[in-house]
Amino acid sequence: MSERIMLQGMLVEKRLEIKKLITRANALVSSIHTQCSPFLSLDDLPVDQIVEQAIVLEKNLRNIRRLREEIRKLEKELGIESE
């Protein structure tokens, strides 16, 4: 298998992975937003769930940034303009 084909395959995999992470991050943001309802008293806020989801969101965002950088490097190596 040529190196170029291998790099193209890696690029496709990373693009699919980043789409999944972005979808998950958007769902987490929506969930956190819903749970932070202004109609709930402070005592009724599900703080543990909000914090847990925020931690997962932060990890997702770090992975998204890492993947974007890896994608940029692969695109540069393949001579592809960033999308």
Buried (B, 14 or more C-beta within 10 A) or exposed (E): EEEEEEBBEBBEEBBEBBEEBBEBBEEBBEBBEEBEEEEEEEEEEEEEEBEEBEEBBEEBBEBBEEBEEBBEEBBEEEEBEEE
